[in-house]
């Protein structure tokens, strides 16, 4: 990596790391009692990996994929089961790794100047900072998704020098990193068949079938260890976790993709979704279920969860890509959870970070298309697939952030190109 050779970049790297650590110290909650919700399931899984046989499943959170619990387990093993501070520090290092990878990709595809600004933007990106002080898998997913595509980029470059993909070192590293990503967030299994499409575009066409077969074979091989564990645990074939692919017939967990696409019926995630009878009572001035003022207002305005599958897809797309949320609404059936308007701080952070990049991202994509840049497909690939995946499932800001590193790549490129075009035009007019 070029960072090891550039003293100024190393100094910048150190400055961003100090900034991230200061953020952890200032904003982190390190009390064990603060671990609730999803975080508690990951914590319980990690504790179970330390204290019980890995075949044991009867604990709260057993259905989680193993990647992040193993990450926690390693930290707990060396620093103690109550060392939440250590977890957040390591997650800050992962955030630093994201900045480095953004620089490396941008430098290979664009230029050192654009890479430097991309590095700085990623280093202080507020959502990377916010998730670094939460006991959630997000930071690990952000890092693994980006490093998987980084190794894929290196693989495409390496294949110009070797005759067989089997002899390419980045082929092995890419496949393992992708497997780690899948074991951390199985949703990215969705990417697998499309990745072979990139093979077809960027590698020799005559070797496409052979290269694809070798990749699939190696990837399946990486699934074997945890699948054996699951077979011994659940008494049947479970790929990664019971929410992904479960052939045991026990239905310990609901398939999340199936749940998000169920036909409209009485099974709701939000069991407290207001009935028609309650809506009438609320319009009469009553509040039988002690709902908050914001939800009462939404009910009085006639807001409800859509049952239209088409409108559900539109809702998912809007929620995934929105830069601000100024009003509340109910999520579509069968979810029906109530989404509040974001706080002023949340809206401002989103608007002046991700929102700032958004228009320049589209400009950058257009510029690359007009320039016939061969890496346009590679960079836009995860953005398109992440969007498609969550239009089919649930759309939410949280589910977009894993691809924000690619939005940063496009956005910063677009900003620099727009500025250079403006500067050239002003100079010519003079």
C-alpha positions, 0 to 999 in steps of 0.5 A: 500500500502507498501509505507505507511510503508517504510520510504525509499520508501516514501523518494524516492517518495518525491524525484521523485515528486520534480523532476517532479515538477521541470520539470513542472516549467522548461518545461511547457508553461502556457500561455492560448494562447499556447493552440491549436489543440487537447488541445484546444478541451479539454480546450473548453469542460472543459470551457463549462462544467463550463459555460454552461449546459452539454447538449450544444454541439455546440462548438469546441471539443464537440466530445471528450469523457468526462473523461479528460474535467471533470478532467480539469473542476474540476481543473479549478473550484478550481484554475481558468480557466487559471491555466494551471500550476495547470493542469500540477502539477496534471498530475505530481501527476498522473505520480507519481501514475503510478510509485507507481502502477508499484512498487505495481504490480511488488512487487506482481508479482516479488520481492521488488528488481525488484519493486524498480528499476521499480519504479525508471525507471517509475519515470524518464521515459521521455515520462511520463514527456513530456506528463505531461506538455501537455494539453492532455488526455494521462497522465490520460489514462496512469494512468487509464489503469494501475490502472484498471489492478492493481485493476483487479490483486487485484480482482483475489487475493481477490476471493480466500477469498470470495465466490461471486464476488458480495462480492469482493470490488475490483470487484466494484472498478475495474469496475468503474476504467475501466468505467472511462478509457472508458469515457476518451479513448473509444478505450479501449472498445476493451479490454472488451470482452477479459477481460472476457477471463482473468476471465476464466483463473484466476477465478473459471471456474464454476462461469465464466458465473455468474461473467461475467454477473455481470461485464457486468451488472455493466459496462453497469450501469456505462454508463447510466448517460452520455448516458442519457446526450447524448440522451438529447443533440443529440436527440438519443443514443450516447455511450460516444461520437459521434466518438464511437457509434452514433445511431442518424443518424446525422453523426456529426462525422466520426467513427474513426475505420471505417475511418482507415479501409475504402476502398481506395477512394478519401477521404483523411485525408491529403488533401494536399497529392501530386498528380502525377502532382505535383510530376512531377513538383517537379522533374522538380525543381518546388515547387507549394505548398511550401512544406518543404525541407524534404517532397520535398526530400521524393517526389524526392525519390519516397516515397508515401502512400501505398494502400495495406491493408497488408502493411498498417498493417505492417506499423502500427505495425512498427510505434507503436513499433519503438524505433527510426525514422531516415527517413520520409514517408507518412502514408498509405491510407486513411491517407496519412499524412507526417511523418517526421524523429524524431529529434536527441533529440527525437531519443536519448530519445526513444532509451535510455528509451523505446529502452533500455527496448525492448530487455529485455522485450522479455527476461523477457517474455521468462523467465516467460514462461519458469518458467511457471509464472501464471501472464505472461498472465495477464501482456502481455495481455494489450501489445498484445491487444494494438498492435492488436488494433492499427494494425487495426487502426493507428500505432504511437508511441503516441498510444504505450505509454499507455502500456509502464508501462507494458513494464517497468515491463517486461523490468526491470524484464528482466534486473535484471534476465539477470544481475543475470544470468551473475553474477551467470555464472561469479561466477561459472567460478571462 
